[in-house]
Amino acid sequence: MSLPVGIYDCDIHPTLRSAADLEPWLSQQWIEHARDYGALRQTQYTTGSPYHKSQPNAGRRDAYPPEGGAQGSSLPFLREQLLDAHNIGCGILNPLIASQGVRNLDHSIALCRAINHWQAERWVDPEPRLRASIVVPYEDPIASAAEIRHWAGDRRFAQVLLLSRTSFLPGNRRYWPIYEAAAEVGLPVGIHAFGNSGWPVSSAGWPSFYMEEMVGHAQTSQSGLVSLVIEGVFERFPALKLVLVESGFTWAPSLMWRLDKHWKTLKSEVPHLKLSPSEYIRRNVWWTSQPMDEPENRRYLADIFNWLGWDRIMFSSDYPHWDFDDPARVIMFPATDAQKHAFFTGNAAQIYGRD
């Protein structure tokens, strides 16, 4: 498959070699706090992940850097294995490092600021093909808005990063200062699957298997999108651009159909919505491609792209995770050169900019 020059990869996960990587940007108070107490997250466990991962760090086994360290911790190896090997012209960094769901909000604020410095100075400065996401302590929306405004205008940052499992549904007014600040400074908000809300991924308790947890992230993102639409976030902030990252997208057309059907009957309950739900979604929302559900007949995926719009979906590899998508093997069904260009470069250039 021939690919456009300079692909945008909208979901790359850098990680730390060790917690000491952040110490240049942390006060002695928080260095000692982390050593003594760790970073307690909003989960049923005080340490570790809620579920065993099928691969260490959810990473590819071939992604361990030659010099040692976790997958995604080496910029030289990321250059070799991802950027150079797959013709990536611009990569968006989405660090999934324990910081946003940390219970001690002051600690969360300090960690997010340190991670943003770490991204900008250790990754983007030495590699101009990369751009960072502003990691915000979203359970403190006022501090999050301040973090967004702190980095506003810094071209090293391409978006604001939230996670899908927040303590309240993301359309709740408590989070509106985040959306207001992002719209004000002209940055999209990326909501990445996962997170630590303190609640299970289901509505009735904790799943028994990691596979249930993985599948459930799509449900979380659907609930979140419904909340954002019905609560009126896109009506209140019409310039806001939302990118749903790593939660799939094949569910989106049917969700839009269902929302519109019920809105026609129940619109008197939500008079603040001046447009139909699908109109807000088509105006304000984009999706990244990985994970891409793959039906036995891959031509059905073309129907999903057509229903949702080729201008709405952007390529992402999810490097260095085990379900990494190779750009040469993503569009395995008939597509025009214009459609492929929009998917691999054009849509992301519109959202994130070209420089």
Contacts in CASP RR format, 6 or more apart in sequence:
PFRMAT RR
TARGET T0000
AUTHOR 0000-0000-0000
METHOD contacts of the structure
MODEL  1
MSLPVGIYDCDIHPTLRSAADLEPWLSQQWIEHARDYGALRQTQYTTGSP
YHKSQPNAGRRDAYPPEGGAQGSSLPFLREQLLDAHNIGCGILNPLIASQ
GVRNLDHSIALCRAINHWQAERWVDPEPRLRASIVVPYEDPIASAAEIRH
WAGDRRFAQVLLLSRTSFLPGNRRYWPIYEAAAEVGLPVGIHAFGNSGWP
VSSAGWPSFYMEEMVGHAQTSQSGLVSLVIEGVFERFPALKLVLVESGFT
WAPSLMWRLDKHWKTLKSEVPHLKLSPSEYIRRNVWWTSQPMDEPENRRY
LADIFNWLGWDRIMFSSDYPHWDFDDPARVIMFPATDAQKHAFFTGNAAQ
IYGRD
1 328 0 8 1.000
1 329 0 8 1.000
1 331 0 8 1.000
3 87 0 8 1.000
3 327 0 8 1.000
3 328 0 8 1.000
3 340 0 8 1.000
3 344 0 8 1.000
4 340 0 8 1.000
4 341 0 8 1.000
4 344 0 8 1.000
4 345 0 8 1.000
5 87 0 8 1.000
6 87 0 8 1.000
6 88 0 8 1.000
6 89 0 8 1.000
6 90 0 8 1.000
6 344 0 8 1.000
6 345 0 8 1.000
7 86 0 8 1.000
7 87 0 8 1.000
7 88 0 8 1.000
7 89 0 8 1.000
7 90 0 8 1.000
7 315 0 8 1.000
7 327 0 8 1.000
7 344 0 8 1.000
7 345 0 8 1.000
8 88 0 8 1.000
8 89 0 8 1.000
8 90 0 8 1.000
8 91 0 8 1.000
8 92 0 8 1.000
8 314 0 8 1.000
8 315 0 8 1.000
8 344 0 8 1.000
8 345 0 8 1.000
8 346 0 8 1.000
8 348 0 8 1.000
8 349 0 8 1.000
8 352 0 8 1.000
9 82 0 8 1.000
9 86 0 8 1.000
9 88 0 8 1.000
9 89 0 8 1.000
9 90 0 8 1.000
9 91 0 8 1.000
9 92 0 8 1.000
9 315 0 8 1.000
9 316 0 8 1.000
9 317 0 8 1.000
9 319 0 8 1.000
9 327 0 8 1.000
10 91 0 8 1.000
10 92 0 8 1.000
10 243 0 8 1.000
10 245 0 8 1.000
10 288 0 8 1.000
10 314 0 8 1.000
10 315 0 8 1.000
10 316 0 8 1.000
10 348 0 8 1.000
10 352 0 8 1.000
11 92 0 8 1.000
11 94 0 8 1.000
11 192 0 8 1.000
11 245 0 8 1.000
11 246 0 8 1.000
11 288 0 8 1.000
11 290 0 8 1.000
11 316 0 8 1.000
11 317 0 8 1.000
11 318 0 8 1.000
11 319 0 8 1.000
12 78 0 8 1.000
12 82 0 8 1.000
12 91 0 8 1.000
12 92 0 8 1.000
12 93 0 8 1.000
12 94 0 8 1.000
12 130 0 8 1.000
12 317 0 8 1.000
12 319 0 8 1.000
13 72 0 8 1.000
13 93 0 8 1.000
13 94 0 8 1.000
13 95 0 8 1.000
13 96 0 8 1.000
13 318 0 8 1.000
13 319 0 8 1.000
13 320 0 8 1.000
13 321 0 8 1.000
14 72 0 8 1.000
14 73 0 8 1.000
14 75 0 8 1.000
14 78 0 8 1.000
14 93 0 8 1.000
14 95 0 8 1.000
14 119 0 8 1.000
14 123 0 8 1.000
15 57 0 8 1.000
15 70 0 8 1.000
15 71 0 8 1.000
15 72 0 8 1.000
15 73 0 8 1.000
15 95 0 8 1.000
15 96 0 8 1.000
15 97 0 8 1.000
16 22 0 8 1.000
16 70 0 8 1.000
16 73 0 8 1.000
16 97 0 8 1.000
16 118 0 8 1.000
17 69 0 8 1.000
17 70 0 8 1.000
17 73 0 8 1.000
19 34 0 8 1.000
21 118 0 8 1.000
21 122 0 8 1.000
22 111 0 8 1.000
22 114 0 8 1.000
22 115 0 8 1.000
22 118 0 8 1.000
23 31 0 8 1.000
24 117 0 8 1.000
25 113 0 8 1.000
25 114 0 8 1.000
25 117 0 8 1.000
25 118 0 8 1.000
26 34 0 8 1.000
26 110 0 8 1.000
26 111 0 8 1.000
26 114 0 8 1.000
27 110 0 8 1.000
30 107 0 8 1.000
30 110 0 8 1.000
30 111 0 8 1.000
33 104 0 8 1.000
33 107 0 8 1.000
34 107 0 8 1.000
39 98 0 8 1.000
39 99 0 8 1.000
39 102 0 8 1.000
39 104 0 8 1.000
39 107 0 8 1.000
39 111 0 8 1.000
40 46 0 8 1.000
40 102 0 8 1.000
40 103 0 8 1.000
40 104 0 8 1.000
41 98 0 8 1.000
41 101 0 8 1.000
41 102 0 8 1.000
41 103 0 8 1.000
41 196 0 8 1.000
42 101 0 8 1.000
42 102 0 8 1.000
42 103 0 8 1.000
42 139 0 8 1.000
42 167 0 8 1.000
42 196 0 8 1.000
42 197 0 8 1.000
42 198 0 8 1.000
43 50 0 8 1.000
43 196 0 8 1.000
43 198 0 8 1.000
44 50 0 8 1.000
44 198 0 8 1.000
44 206 0 8 1.000
50 206 0 8 1.000
50 213 0 8 1.000
51 207 0 8 1.000
51 209 0 8 1.000
51 210 0 8 1.000
51 213 0 8 1.000
52 210 0 8 1.000
53 59 0 8 1.000
53 210 0 8 1.000
54 210 0 8 1.000
54 322 0 8 1.000
55 61 0 8 1.000
55 321 0 8 1.000
55 322 0 8 1.000
56 71 0 8 1.000
57 70 0 8 1.000
57 71 0 8 1.000
58 321 0 8 1.000
58 322 0 8 1.000
59 71 0 8 1.000
59 320 0 8 1.000
59 321 0 8 1.000
59 322 0 8 1.000
60 71 0 8 1.000
60 319 0 8 1.000
60 320 0 8 1.000
60 321 0 8 1.000
60 322 0 8 1.000
60 324 0 8 1.000
61 322 0 8 1.000
62 81 0 8 1.000
63 71 0 8 1.000
63 72 0 8 1.000
63 77 0 8 1.000
63 81 0 8 1.000
63 319 0 8 1.000
63 320 0 8 1.000
64 70 0 8 1.000
64 71 0 8 1.000
65 71 0 8 1.000
65 72 0 8 1.000
65 73 0 8 1.000
65 74 0 8 1.000
65 76 0 8 1.000
65 77 0 8 1.000
66 74 0 8 1.000
66 77 0 8 1.000
67 74 0 8 1.000
67 77 0 8 1.000
68 74 0 8 1.000
71 320 0 8 1.000
71 321 0 8 1.000
72 78 0 8 1.000
72 319 0 8 1.000
72 320 0 8 1.000
75 122 0 8 1.000
75 123 0 8 1.000
75 126 0 8 1.000
75 127 0 8 1.000
78 319 0 8 1.000
78 320 0 8 1.000
79 127 0 8 1.000
81 319 0 8 1.000
81 320 0 8 1.000
82 88 0 8 1.000
82 317 0 8 1.000
82 319 0 8 1.000
82 320 0 8 1.000
83 89 0 8 1.000
83 91 0 8 1.000
83 127 0 8 1.000
83 129 0 8 1.000
83 130 0 8 1.000
86 317 0 8 1.000
86 326 0 8 1.000
86 327 0 8 1.000
86 328 0 8 1.000
87 327 0 8 1.000
88 129 0 8 1.000
88 317 0 8 1.000
89 129 0 8 1.000
90 129 0 8 1.000
90 130 0 8 1.000
90 131 0 8 1.000
90 348 0 8 1.000
90 349 0 8 1.000
90 352 0 8 1.000
90 354 0 8 1.000
91 129 0 8 1.000
91 130 0 8 1.000
91 131 0 8 1.000
92 130 0 8 1.000
92 131 0 8 1.000
92 133 0 8 1.000
92 158 0 8 1.000
92 159 0 8 1.000
92 348 0 8 1.000
92 352 0 8 1.000
93 119 0 8 1.000
93 123 0 8 1.000
93 124 0 8 1.000
93 130 0 8 1.000
93 131 0 8 1.000
93 132 0 8 1.000
93 133 0 8 1.000
94 133 0 8 1.000
94 161 0 8 1.000
94 192 0 8 1.000
94 245 0 8 1.000
95 115 0 8 1.000
95 119 0 8 1.000
95 133 0 8 1.000
95 135 0 8 1.000
95 161 0 8 1.000
96 163 0 8 1.000
96 192 0 8 1.000
96 194 0 8 1.000
97 111 0 8 1.000
97 115 0 8 1.000
97 135 0 8 1.000
98 111 0 8 1.000
99 108 0 8 1.000
99 111 0 8 1.000
99 112 0 8 1.000
99 115 0 8 1.000
99 135 0 8 1.000
99 137 0 8 1.000
100 108 0 8 1.000
100 112 0 8 1.000
100 135 0 8 1.000
100 136 0 8 1.000
100 137 0 8 1.000
100 138 0 8 1.000
100 139 0 8 1.000
100 161 0 8 1.000
100 162 0 8 1.000
100 163 0 8 1.000
100 195 0 8 1.000
100 196 0 8 1.000
101 108 0 8 1.000
101 137 0 8 1.000
101 139 0 8 1.000
101 163 0 8 1.000
101 195 0 8 1.000
101 196 0 8 1.000
101 197 0 8 1.000
102 108 0 8 1.000
102 111 0 8 1.000
102 137 0 8 1.000
105 137 0 8 1.000
105 139 0 8 1.000
105 140 0 8 1.000
105 143 0 8 1.000
108 137 0 8 1.000
108 139 0 8 1.000
108 140 0 8 1.000
109 137 0 8 1.000
109 140 0 8 1.000
109 143 0 8 1.000
109 147 0 8 1.000
111 137 0 8 1.000
112 135 0 8 1.000
112 136 0 8 1.000
112 137 0 8 1.000
112 147 0 8 1.000
113 147 0 8 1.000
113 150 0 8 1.000
115 135 0 8 1.000
116 132 0 8 1.000
116 134 0 8 1.000
116 135 0 8 1.000
116 147 0 8 1.000
116 151 0 8 1.000
116 157 0 8 1.000
119 132 0 8 1.000
119 133 0 8 1.000
119 135 0 8 1.000
119 156 0 8 1.000
120 132 0 8 1.000
120 154 0 8 1.000
120 156 0 8 1.000
120 157 0 8 1.000
123 130 0 8 1.000
123 132 0 8 1.000
124 130 0 8 1.000
124 131 0 8 1.000
124 132 0 8 1.000
124 156 0 8 1.000
125 156 0 8 1.000
131 155 0 8 1.000
131 156 0 8 1.000
131 157 0 8 1.000
131 158 0 8 1.000
131 352 0 8 1.000
132 156 0 8 1.000
132 157 0 8 1.000
132 158 0 8 1.000
133 157 0 8 1.000
133 158 0 8 1.000
133 159 0 8 1.000
133 160 0 8 1.000
133 161 0 8 1.000
133 190 0 8 1.000
134 147 0 8 1.000
134 148 0 8 1.000
134 151 0 8 1.000
134 157 0 8 1.000
134 159 0 8 1.000
134 160 0 8 1.000
134 161 0 8 1.000
134 187 0 8 1.000
135 147 0 8 1.000
135 161 0 8 1.000
136 143 0 8 1.000
136 144 0 8 1.000
136 147 0 8 1.000
136 148 0 8 1.000
136 160 0 8 1.000
136 161 0 8 1.000
136 162 0 8 1.000
136 178 0 8 1.000
137 143 0 8 1.000
137 144 0 8 1.000
137 147 0 8 1.000
138 144 0 8 1.000
138 162 0 8 1.000
138 163 0 8 1.000
138 166 0 8 1.000
138 175 0 8 1.000
138 178 0 8 1.000
139 166 0 8 1.000
139 167 0 8 1.000
141 174 0 8 1.000
141 175 0 8 1.000
141 176 0 8 1.000
141 177 0 8 1.000
141 178 0 8 1.000
142 177 0 8 1.000
144 177 0 8 1.000
144 178 0 8 1.000
144 181 0 8 1.000
145 177 0 8 1.000
145 178 0 8 1.000
145 180 0 8 1.000
145 181 0 8 1.000
148 160 0 8 1.000
148 178 0 8 1.000
148 181 0 8 1.000
148 182 0 8 1.000
148 185 0 8 1.000
148 187 0 8 1.000
149 181 0 8 1.000
149 184 0 8 1.000
149 185 0 8 1.000
151 157 0 8 1.000
152 184 0 8 1.000
152 185 0 8 1.000
152 187 0 8 1.000
153 185 0 8 1.000
155 355 0 8 1.000
157 187 0 8 1.000
158 187 0 8 1.000
158 188 0 8 1.000
158 352 0 8 1.000
158 353 0 8 1.000
159 187 0 8 1.000
159 188 0 8 1.000
159 189 0 8 1.000
159 190 0 8 1.000
159 243 0 8 1.000
159 351 0 8 1.000
159 352 0 8 1.000
160 178 0 8 1.000
160 181 0 8 1.000
160 182 0 8 1.000
160 187 0 8 1.000
160 188 0 8 1.000
160 189 0 8 1.000
160 190 0 8 1.000
161 189 0 8 1.000
161 190 0 8 1.000
161 192 0 8 1.000
162 170 0 8 1.000
162 178 0 8 1.000
162 189 0 8 1.000
162 190 0 8 1.000
162 191 0 8 1.000
162 192 0 8 1.000
163 191 0 8 1.000
163 192 0 8 1.000
163 193 0 8 1.000
163 194 0 8 1.000
163 195 0 8 1.000
163 196 0 8 1.000
164 170 0 8 1.000
164 191 0 8 1.000
164 192 0 8 1.000
164 193 0 8 1.000
164 194 0 8 1.000
164 195 0 8 1.000
164 217 0 8 1.000
164 220 0 8 1.000
164 221 0 8 1.000
164 224 0 8 1.000
164 247 0 8 1.000
165 194 0 8 1.000
165 195 0 8 1.000
165 196 0 8 1.000
165 197 0 8 1.000
165 198 0 8 1.000
165 199 0 8 1.000
165 201 0 8 1.000
165 220 0 8 1.000
166 175 0 8 1.000
166 197 0 8 1.000
167 197 0 8 1.000
167 198 0 8 1.000
167 199 0 8 1.000
168 174 0 8 1.000
168 175 0 8 1.000
169 223 0 8 1.000
169 224 0 8 1.000
169 227 0 8 1.000
169 231 0 8 1.000
170 191 0 8 1.000
170 224 0 8 1.000
170 227 0 8 1.000
170 228 0 8 1.000
171 224 0 8 1.000
171 227 0 8 1.000
171 228 0 8 1.000
171 231 0 8 1.000
171 232 0 8 1.000
171 233 0 8 1.000
172 227 0 8 1.000
172 231 0 8 1.000
173 231 0 8 1.000
176 233 0 8 1.000
176 236 0 8 1.000
176 237 0 8 1.000
178 189 0 8 1.000
179 189 0 8 1.000
179 233 0 8 1.000
179 236 0 8 1.000
179 237 0 8 1.000
179 240 0 8 1.000
180 237 0 8 1.000
182 188 0 8 1.000
182 189 0 8 1.000
182 240 0 8 1.000
183 237 0 8 1.000
183 239 0 8 1.000
183 240 0 8 1.000
186 239 0 8 1.000
186 241 0 8 1.000
188 240 0 8 1.000
188 241 0 8 1.000
188 242 0 8 1.000
188 243 0 8 1.000
188 286 0 8 1.000
188 351 0 8 1.000
188 352 0 8 1.000
189 240 0 8 1.000
189 241 0 8 1.000
189 242 0 8 1.000
189 243 0 8 1.000
190 242 0 8 1.000
190 243 0 8 1.000
190 244 0 8 1.000
190 245 0 8 1.000
191 221 0 8 1.000
191 224 0 8 1.000
191 242 0 8 1.000
191 243 0 8 1.000
191 244 0 8 1.000
191 245 0 8 1.000
191 247 0 8 1.000
192 245 0 8 1.000
192 246 0 8 1.000
192 247 0 8 1.000
193 217 0 8 1.000
193 218 0 8 1.000
193 220 0 8 1.000
193 221 0 8 1.000
193 245 0 8 1.000
193 246 0 8 1.000
193 247 0 8 1.000
194 217 0 8 1.000
194 246 0 8 1.000
200 206 0 8 1.000
200 207 0 8 1.000
201 207 0 8 1.000
201 212 0 8 1.000
201 213 0 8 1.000
201 216 0 8 1.000
201 217 0 8 1.000
201 219 0 8 1.000
201 220 0 8 1.000
202 212 0 8 1.000
202 216 0 8 1.000
202 219 0 8 1.000
207 213 0 8 1.000
207 216 0 8 1.000
217 246 0 8 1.000
217 247 0 8 1.000
218 247 0 8 1.000
218 248 0 8 1.000
218 251 0 8 1.000
220 247 0 8 1.000
221 244 0 8 1.000
221 247 0 8 1.000
221 248 0 8 1.000
222 251 0 8 1.000
222 255 0 8 1.000
225 244 0 8 1.000
225 255 0 8 1.000
225 281 0 8 1.000
225 285 0 8 1.000
226 255 0 8 1.000
226 259 0 8 1.000
228 234 0 8 1.000
228 242 0 8 1.000
229 259 0 8 1.000
229 273 0 8 1.000
229 277 0 8 1.000
229 280 0 8 1.000
229 281 0 8 1.000
230 270 0 8 1.000
230 273 0 8 1.000
230 277 0 8 1.000
232 270 0 8 1.000
232 272 0 8 1.000
232 273 0 8 1.000
232 280 0 8 1.000
233 240 0 8 1.000
234 240 0 8 1.000
234 242 0 8 1.000
234 280 0 8 1.000
234 283 0 8 1.000
234 284 0 8 1.000
235 272 0 8 1.000
235 273 0 8 1.000
235 274 0 8 1.000
235 275 0 8 1.000
235 280 0 8 1.000
238 283 0 8 1.000
238 284 0 8 1.000
240 284 0 8 1.000
241 284 0 8 1.000
241 286 0 8 1.000
241 351 0 8 1.000
242 284 0 8 1.000
242 285 0 8 1.000
242 286 0 8 1.000
243 285 0 8 1.000
243 286 0 8 1.000
243 287 0 8 1.000
243 288 0 8 1.000
243 314 0 8 1.000
243 351 0 8 1.000
244 285 0 8 1.000
244 286 0 8 1.000
244 287 0 8 1.000
244 288 0 8 1.000
245 288 0 8 1.000
245 316 0 8 1.000
246 288 0 8 1.000
246 290 0 8 1.000
246 291 0 8 1.000
246 316 0 8 1.000
246 318 0 8 1.000
248 287 0 8 1.000
248 288 0 8 1.000
248 289 0 8 1.000
248 290 0 8 1.000
248 291 0 8 1.000
248 292 0 8 1.000
248 293 0 8 1.000
249 287 0 8 1.000
249 288 0 8 1.000
249 289 0 8 1.000
249 292 0 8 1.000
249 304 0 8 1.000
249 308 0 8 1.000
249 312 0 8 1.000
249 313 0 8 1.000
250 292 0 8 1.000
250 293 0 8 1.000
250 301 0 8 1.000
250 304 0 8 1.000
252 281 0 8 1.000
252 287 0 8 1.000
252 308 0 8 1.000
253 304 0 8 1.000
253 307 0 8 1.000
253 308 0 8 1.000
256 277 0 8 1.000
256 278 0 8 1.000
256 281 0 8 1.000
256 282 0 8 1.000
257 278 0 8 1.000
259 276 0 8 1.000
259 277 0 8 1.000
259 278 0 8 1.000
259 281 0 8 1.000
260 276 0 8 1.000
260 277 0 8 1.000
260 278 0 8 1.000
263 270 0 8 1.000
263 273 0 8 1.000
263 276 0 8 1.000
263 277 0 8 1.000
264 276 0 8 1.000
267 273 0 8 1.000
273 280 0 8 1.000
275 283 0 8 1.000
282 312 0 8 1.000
285 312 0 8 1.000
286 312 0 8 1.000
286 313 0 8 1.000
286 314 0 8 1.000
286 347 0 8 1.000
286 351 0 8 1.000
287 308 0 8 1.000
287 312 0 8 1.000
287 313 0 8 1.000
287 314 0 8 1.000
288 313 0 8 1.000
288 314 0 8 1.000
288 315 0 8 1.000
288 316 0 8 1.000
289 313 0 8 1.000
289 314 0 8 1.000
289 315 0 8 1.000
289 316 0 8 1.000
289 325 0 8 1.000
289 330 0 8 1.000
289 343 0 8 1.000
290 316 0 8 1.000
290 317 0 8 1.000
290 318 0 8 1.000
290 323 0 8 1.000
290 324 0 8 1.000
290 325 0 8 1.000
291 318 0 8 1.000
291 323 0 8 1.000
291 325 0 8 1.000
292 301 0 8 1.000
292 325 0 8 1.000
292 330 0 8 1.000
293 301 0 8 1.000
294 301 0 8 1.000
295 301 0 8 1.000
298 332 0 8 1.000
298 333 0 8 1.000
299 333 0 8 1.000
299 334 0 8 1.000
301 333 0 8 1.000
302 333 0 8 1.000
302 334 0 8 1.000
302 335 0 8 1.000
305 313 0 8 1.000
305 335 0 8 1.000
305 339 0 8 1.000
305 343 0 8 1.000
310 339 0 8 1.000
310 342 0 8 1.000
310 343 0 8 1.000
311 342 0 8 1.000
311 347 0 8 1.000
312 347 0 8 1.000
313 343 0 8 1.000
313 347 0 8 1.000
314 343 0 8 1.000
314 347 0 8 1.000
314 348 0 8 1.000
314 351 0 8 1.000
315 325 0 8 1.000
315 327 0 8 1.000
315 330 0 8 1.000
315 343 0 8 1.000
315 344 0 8 1.000
315 348 0 8 1.000
316 325 0 8 1.000
317 324 0 8 1.000
317 325 0 8 1.000
317 326 0 8 1.000
317 327 0 8 1.000
318 324 0 8 1.000
318 325 0 8 1.000
327 344 0 8 1.000
331 340 0 8 1.000
331 343 0 8 1.000
335 343 0 8 1.000
END
